[in-house]
């Protein structure tokens, strides 16, 4: 297999930041679980914001059935979502300008198509909840601990 041309040093530059985990504890011994020490673990984190797409076939099929305009809007939302947020405020004029869309009706049709699949309107104009079953920027476990189910099979 050849080397991925996108990963050469002149094409891929990952800016990382050093972070410290101030919440990791370790026990001094197996017997005494009350005597623990704080470990300050340093690690590198990608400085770029990463939005994850939940890789399920049902999601792939849902997205595949969308029109190109709805897919374009979904991609825009994926790029714009803020870390740890379950909603997005869309700016129709900005989106339309970036995507060379002249008709507001085209934008509205894409919104309508994405509604109940990837977004859901809030009570605020141009603000939508995102569907974290499809994509999320941040840690879903941290934001939605009440929805966590521990896998028994490891799958």
N, C-alpha and C positions, 0 to 999 in steps of 0.2 A: 504494500500500500504506500502511496506517495505521501509526502508531508502536506498537511492542510496549508494552502497558500495564505489564508487569512490569519494564521498564527505565527508568521515570521515576525521577528522583533521590530521590523520597520512598519508592520501593518497592525500589530496588536500591542497595545500598551495598557496595562492594567494598573491603575493608580489605587494603592491600598493604604489603609491607615492602621496604625497599631492601636489596639484596644485592650483594655484590661477587664477581665471578668472579676468583679468585686464580690460576687455572691456564691462562689464555690467553696464548700466546706468539705473537709476530710476528717475522718475519725482518727484519733491517735492509736487506737487499738480496736480489735474486734469485740472485746469484752465490754469496754467502757464507751458506750454510745453517747454519753453526756459530755465527754471531754473532746471537743472538736476544735480544729484550727482553721483559720481562714487562709485559703490558697489564692494568691493573686495570679491568675493564669493570663498570660499575654497571648494574643492571637492577631492575625491579620484579617482584615475585612475589606472587601471590595468597596471602594468609595462610590462607585456608580450605583444608582438605584436600580434594583432588579425586580421586575414583576414576573411572577411565576404563573404559568398556565397549568391548570390541573389536567393531567394527562389520563383522561378516561375516554374510551371509545364513544360513549354517549355524548360527551362534549364535542368531540371531533365531528360527529354526525350532525349535531345541532348547528355548529358553525358552518359546516359544509353546505347546509341548505339555505344559508343566508344569501341575500343578493350582494353584489360587489359593493354597493353603497353602504350596506349595513356592516359588512366586513371592514370596510375602510373606517367607519365610525368606531367600531369596536377596537381596532388597532390604535386609533387616536386616543381612546379612553385608556387603553393599556399603557400607552406612553405617558399619559397625563396624571394617572392616579398617584396619590401621595402615599408614602409608607404608612402602614397601620391604619389606613382609612377604609371604611366600608361604603363611602359615597364619593361622588365626584360632582363638581359644578362645571357644567359645560358652557362654553362661550360659542354660540352658533356662528357668529361672524368670523371669529378666529379659525374655527374648524373649516368653515366653508372657504375661506381665503387660502388656507394651507392646502386644501384638497381641490382647489379650482372648481368649486361647486357654485353655480350662479343662482340656482333656484332654492328658496327656502323650503319649498314642498319636497324636494329631494332629501333634504336634511330631516324634515318631519317624518317622511316615510321610513328613513333609516332608524330614527328614534322609535317609531311605532313597531318596527320589526324586531328591534333589540329588546323592547319591553317584555318582561316576563321570561326572557331567555337569559340575558346578561345584565340588564339594568331594570330598575323599578323606580318610578317617580316618587320623590319625597313631597312634602307640602310646600317646598320652596321652588319657585320658578327656576328652570334649567338645572336643577339639582336632582341627582339620581343615586339610589343605592346601587351598589355593584353586587353581582352574584359571586361570592367567594367560592362557590362550587366550581366555577369556571376559571377565574383568575384572581390573584391577590398580590399586593405589594406589601411584604412584611411577613409577620408570623401569625398565621391563623390560629394556632394553638393558644398563643398569648392573648389575642383579642377575643376569642370565642371559647374560653375554657369550658363553659357549660355544654358545649357541643362535642367535646372530645370523647371518643370511644377508643379504648385500648384494643389493638388487634391481637387476637389469640393465635393466629396462624403465621404471623410474620410476613404476610402478603400485603 
